[in-house]
Amino acid sequence: MKDIKTKTDLVTRLNRIEGQIRGIKGLIEKDTYCDDILNQIAAAQSALNSVGKILLTNHMKTCVVDRIQEGDHEVIDELMKTMGKLMK
């Protein structure tokens, strides 16, 4: 990743998500009401999706563009495969 600011932002977001996951584990260990746990899982999934969107945008603007400019059009198939995995 070339952009230090984006990298720092992603690491910060992932640290927050890591904390959310530990919190969810704690809720399960405490036998917390299931709906409350599910809401926390939804929040963590949303946060992880946000990280994915930022990373995907950065990837498309840098790595994909660079490879296409170098004549490597296989990167498009790779990108479509990756996007399919993200959109499950």
Stockholm file with secondary structure:
# STOCKHOLM 1.0

chainA/1-88         MKDIKTKTDLVTRLNRIEGQIRGIKGLIEKDTYCDDILNQIAAAQSALNSVGKILLTNHMKTCVVDRIQEGDHEVIDELMKTMGKLMK
#=GR chainA/1-88 SS CCCHHHHHHHHHHHHHHHHHHHHHHHHHHTTCCHHHHHHHHHHHHHHHHHHHHHHHHHHIIIIIHHHHHTTCTHHHHHHHHHHHHHTC
#=GC SS_cons        CCCHHHHHHHHHHHHHHHHHHHHHHHHHHTTCCHHHHHHHHHHHHHHHHHHHHHHHHHHIIIIIHHHHHTTCTHHHHHHHHHHHHHTC
//
